[in-house]
Amino acid sequence: MINIAFFDTKPYDKIWFDKCSEKHDMKIKYYESKLTPDTAVMAKGSDAVCAFVNDTIDKEVIDTLYNDGIRFIAMRCAGYNNIDFSAAYGKIHIARVPAYSPYAVAEHGIGMLLCLNRKLHKAYIRTRDFNFSLSGMTGFDLYGKTVGIVGTGKIGRVFADICRGFGMKIIAYDPYPSDESLEYVSFDEICKRADIISLHCPLTKENKHLINEDAISQMKDSVCIINTSRGALIDSDALIDGLKSGKIGNAALDVYEEEGDLFFEDMSAVTDRDEKLAMLLSMPNVIITSHQAFLTNEALENIADVTIENVQRFFDGKELENEICYKCLKNECDKKKNGKCF
């Protein structure tokens, strides 16, 4: 039997992972704590660890797990900027879920755009108070507007398909273009031409704070920014300044660059709050959701299936097509004959 230490557990995780693990000879021990240097010792005695996007997988954690005999980490997410791959290389194999439901994330982005543009969040509160005034509720037609899509992986392409349905004009930026139907332009061109900019790319050292003071200065007045990818793609200070000045008309954020200790938790009783996040939440033209774009039944089922399959394949000695290492990130990895990174 394969024993898995499962960190940062939420109720919806158990539902789908219990169903999936029943089909395999696996036992999952769930921990509500995030994986950190302090909690890594809890995995001792396990064969593998299952971690999530806001867990800390640094050198100290890697060394602790390795010294306790753990050789595999199954990430139940697509993101991996929280992992020290150089520390893991040669010690612990790491696999992820590269695509669980591009529709879930893309649809959430569109949902936030519609809500923010047509003031649905305000209308909901206003009419519950029997206030049926339309003052301050004016939006704009999506039809004919130009949307700039940054990152055209599966999610970005689904987002583009939905935008086509609204009759929007689409331009895209991606260092590695993948869709011949899209008009690819530079990121600077995205900033200059787009009425709406939506981010669908992973976080790397090169694109941290991709949207910064300089980028915002090039954007159209009243531009709308959507981020369902990674919080650190946006410089929060520059975003706040842009919103205050009116340069940015709306911001729909499912992620935040300092979300690690906040999102997925109930922080309502905490009085010492993140000042930048509190500022953003106070603004009438900002919607923030707590990294929930992925949260559909279909996505959760796919995440569980692929994660458990990654674990099973590792212990069966089979090829790990979802494995990732620091050489993979540089396009220098030549998977060995056994189908693993090392």
C-alpha positions in Angstrom: 0.0 0.0 0.0 1.2 3.5 -0.9 0.9 6.0 2.0 0.4 9.7 1.0 0.8 12.7 3.4 -1.7 15.2 2.1 -1.1 18.8 3.1 -3.3 21.9 3.2 -6.5 19.8 3.1 -9.9 21.3 2.5 -13.3 19.5 2.6 -13.7 19.5 -1.1 -10.3 17.8 -1.5 -11.3 14.8 0.6 -14.5 14.1 -1.4 -12.7 13.6 -4.7 -9.4 12.1 -3.4 -11.2 9.6 -1.3 -13.2 8.4 -4.3 -10.1 8.2 -6.5 -7.8 6.6 -4.0 -10.3 3.8 -3.4 -9.6 2.6 -7.0 -5.9 2.2 -6.0 -3.9 0.6 -3.2 -3.3 3.9 -1.5 -3.9 5.4 1.9 -4.1 9.1 2.4 -3.4 10.9 5.7 -4.9 14.4 5.5 -3.3 17.4 7.3 -5.0 20.8 7.4 -1.6 22.4 7.9 0.3 23.8 4.9 3.6 22.1 4.0 6.3 24.2 5.5 9.7 23.7 7.1 7.9 23.3 10.4 5.3 20.7 9.2 7.4 18.7 6.8 8.3 16.3 9.6 4.6 15.2 9.7 5.2 13.3 6.5 7.7 10.9 8.1 6.7 7.3 7.4 4.8 8.2 4.2 5.9 7.2 0.7 4.8 10.4 -1.0 3.6 13.9 -0.3 0.7 15.7 -2.0 1.0 19.5 -1.9 -0.7 22.5 -3.2 0.1 25.9 -4.8 0.6 27.9 -1.6 2.7 25.2 0.3 6.3 26.0 0.9 8.6 23.6 -0.9 12.0 25.1 -0.3 15.4 23.5 0.2 14.7 22.9 3.9 11.5 21.1 3.2 13.1 19.1 0.4 15.9 18.0 2.7 13.6 17.0 5.5 11.4 14.9 3.2 14.4 13.3 1.5 16.0 12.4 4.8 12.8 10.8 5.9 12.9 8.6 2.8 10.3 10.4 0.6 11.1 10.4 -3.1 8.0 11.8 -4.7 5.9 15.0 -4.4 2.6 15.0 -6.2 1.4 18.6 -6.8 -2.3 18.8 -7.1 -2.1 22.0 -9.2 -0.6 23.4 -12.3 1.5 26.1 -10.7 5.0 25.4 -9.4 6.6 28.8 -8.5 6.6 27.7 -4.8 9.1 24.9 -5.5 12.9 25.0 -5.2 13.6 22.6 -8.2 17.3 22.9 -7.9 17.2 21.6 -4.4 14.9 18.7 -5.4 16.8 17.6 -8.5 18.5 14.3 -8.0 16.6 13.7 -4.7 12.8 14.0 -5.1 10.7 13.6 -8.2 7.9 16.2 -8.6 4.9 15.9 -10.9 2.0 18.3 -11.3 -1.5 18.5 -12.9 -0.8 20.5 -16.0 -4.4 21.0 -17.0 -7.5 20.1 -14.9 -10.2 22.3 -16.5 -9.2 25.2 -18.6 -13.0 25.9 -18.9 -13.3 26.4 -15.2 -10.6 29.1 -15.0 -11.6 30.8 -18.3 -15.3 30.9 -17.4 -14.4 32.4 -14.0 -12.4 35.1 -15.6 -15.3 36.0 -17.9 -17.7 35.8 -15.0 -15.7 38.4 -13.0 -15.5 40.6 -16.1 -19.3 40.5 -16.5 -19.9 41.1 -12.8 -17.5 44.0 -12.6 -18.5 45.7 -15.8 -22.3 45.4 -15.3 -22.0 46.1 -11.5 -23.8 42.8 -10.7 -22.1 42.7 -7.2 -23.5 46.2 -6.4 -26.9 45.4 -7.9 -27.2 42.3 -5.7 -26.6 44.3 -2.5 -28.6 47.3 -3.6 -31.8 45.4 -4.6 -31.7 43.4 -1.4 -32.1 46.7 0.4 -35.1 47.5 -1.9 -33.0 50.2 -3.6 -33.8 50.0 -7.4 -31.9 53.1 -8.5 -29.7 52.7 -11.5 -27.4 55.5 -10.7 -23.7 54.4 -10.9 -24.6 51.1 -12.6 -23.6 51.9 -16.2 -21.2 49.4 -17.9 -20.1 49.0 -21.5 -20.8 46.6 -24.3 -18.2 43.8 -24.6 -19.1 43.5 -28.3 -16.4 45.2 -30.5 -14.0 45.7 -27.6 -10.4 44.6 -27.9 -9.2 42.0 -25.4 -5.5 41.3 -25.0 -4.8 37.8 -23.8 -1.4 37.2 -22.2 -0.5 33.5 -22.4 -2.2 31.2 -24.9 -2.0 27.9 -23.3 -5.2 25.8 -22.9 -6.8 28.3 -20.5 -5.9 31.3 -22.7 -7.3 29.7 -25.8 -10.5 28.8 -24.1 -10.8 32.4 -22.8 -10.3 33.5 -26.4 -13.1 31.2 -27.7 -15.5 32.7 -25.1 -14.5 36.2 -26.1 -15.2 35.4 -29.8 -18.7 34.5 -28.7 -19.2 38.0 -27.4 -18.0 39.5 -30.7 -14.8 40.9 -29.2 -11.6 41.6 -31.1 -8.7 39.4 -29.8 -5.0 40.1 -29.7 -2.5 37.9 -27.9 1.0 37.8 -26.5 3.0 34.6 -25.8 6.7 34.0 -26.2 5.7 30.6 -27.7 2.7 31.2 -30.0 0.5 28.1 -30.2 -2.7 29.2 -32.0 -2.6 30.2 -35.7 -6.1 31.7 -35.4 -4.9 34.4 -33.0 -3.2 37.7 -33.9 0.0 37.7 -31.9 1.6 41.0 -31.0 4.2 42.3 -28.5 3.3 42.8 -24.8 3.8 46.6 -25.4 1.2 46.4 -28.2 -1.2 44.6 -25.9 -0.9 47.5 -23.4 -1.5 50.1 -26.0 -4.4 48.5 -27.9 -6.4 46.4 -25.4 -9.6 47.6 -23.7 -9.4 44.5 -21.5 -6.2 42.6 -20.5 -6.4 39.1 -19.2 -3.5 37.1 -17.8 -3.2 33.4 -18.4 0.5 32.6 -18.0 2.7 30.9 -15.4 4.9 33.0 -13.1 8.6 33.1 -14.0 11.6 35.2 -12.9 11.3 37.0 -16.3 7.6 38.0 -16.0 7.3 38.9 -12.3 5.5 42.2 -12.1 4.9 42.0 -15.9 2.2 44.6 -15.2 4.1 47.4 -13.5 4.1 51.2 -13.5 5.7 51.4 -17.0 3.2 48.9 -18.5 0.2 50.6 -17.0 1.4 54.0 -18.3 1.1 52.6 -21.8 -2.4 51.3 -21.4 -5.6 52.8 -22.5 -7.5 55.0 -20.0 -10.0 52.9 -18.0 -8.5 49.6 -19.1 -9.9 46.5 -17.4 -7.4 44.0 -16.0 -8.2 40.4 -15.2 -5.8 38.0 -13.4 -6.6 34.4 -12.9 -3.0 33.2 -13.1 -0.5 34.3 -10.5 -0.6 37.3 -8.2 3.0 38.4 -8.7 2.4 39.0 -12.4 1.1 42.3 -11.2 2.9 44.9 -9.1 0.3 45.6 -6.4 1.6 49.1 -5.7 1.4 50.0 -9.4 -2.1 48.5 -9.6 -3.3 50.6 -6.7 -1.8 53.7 -8.1 -3.4 53.0 -11.5 -6.8 52.4 -9.9 -6.6 55.6 -7.9 -5.7 57.7 -10.9 -8.4 56.2 -13.0 -5.9 54.9 -15.6 -7.2 51.4 -14.7 -11.0 51.4 -14.8 -11.6 47.9 -13.3 -9.6 45.1 -11.9 -10.8 41.5 -11.5 -8.4 39.4 -9.4 -8.6 35.8 -8.5 -5.0 35.9 -7.2 -2.8 38.2 -5.1 1.0 38.3 -4.9 1.0 38.0 -1.1 -1.9 35.5 -0.9 0.2 32.6 0.5 -0.9 33.0 4.2 -4.4 34.4 3.4 -6.2 32.6 0.6 -8.1 29.4 1.2 -8.4 30.4 4.9 -11.1 32.2 7.0 -9.3 35.4 8.0 -12.5 37.4 8.9 -11.5 37.6 12.6 -8.0 38.9 11.9 -7.5 42.6 12.6 -3.9 42.9 11.5 -4.7 42.8 7.8 -2.6 43.1 4.7 -2.8 46.8 3.9 -2.5 46.5 0.1 -5.1 43.8 -0.1 -7.4 45.8 2.2 -7.0 48.8 0.0 -7.9 46.8 -3.1 -10.9 45.3 -1.4 -12.1 48.8 -0.4 -12.2 50.0 -4.0 -15.6 49.9 -5.8 -14.1 49.0 -9.1 -12.2 45.9 -7.9 -13.4 42.3 -7.4 -11.2 39.8 -5.7 -12.0 36.1 -5.3 -9.8 33.8 -3.3 -8.0 31.7 -5.9 -11.3 29.9 -6.7 -11.2 30.0 -10.5 -10.4 26.3 -10.6 -13.1 25.3 -8.2 -15.7 23.2 -10.2 -16.7 19.6 -9.7 -15.2 18.7 -13.0 -11.9 20.3 -12.2 -11.7 18.7 -8.8 -12.3 15.3 -10.2 -9.7 15.8 -12.9 -7.2 17.0 -10.3 -7.7 14.0 -8.1 -7.6 11.5 -11.0 -4.4 12.9 -12.5 -2.6 13.4 -9.1 -3.3 9.8 -8.0 -2.3 8.5 -11.5 1.0 10.4 -11.1 1.6 8.7 -7.8 0.7 5.3 -9.1 2.9 5.7 -12.2 5.9 6.7 -10.1 5.7 3.7 -7.8 5.0 1.4 -10.8 8.2 2.6 -12.4 6.4 4.0 -15.4 7.0 7.1 -17.5 6.1 10.3 -15.7 4.9 12.6 -18.5 3.8 15.2 -15.9 7.1 15.3 -14.0 8.8 18.7 -14.0 12.4 19.7 -12.9 14.6 22.8 -13.1 16.0 21.5 -16.4 12.5 21.2 -17.8 12.0 24.9 -17.1 15.0 25.7 -19.2 14.0 23.3 -22.0 17.2 21.3 -21.2 15.7 18.2 -19.7 16.3 14.9 -21.6 14.2 12.4 -19.7 16.0 9.2 -19.1 15.0 5.9 -20.6 12.7 5.2 -17.7 10.7 8.3 -18.5 11.8 10.3 -15.5 13.8 13.6 -15.2 16.7 11.9 -13.4 
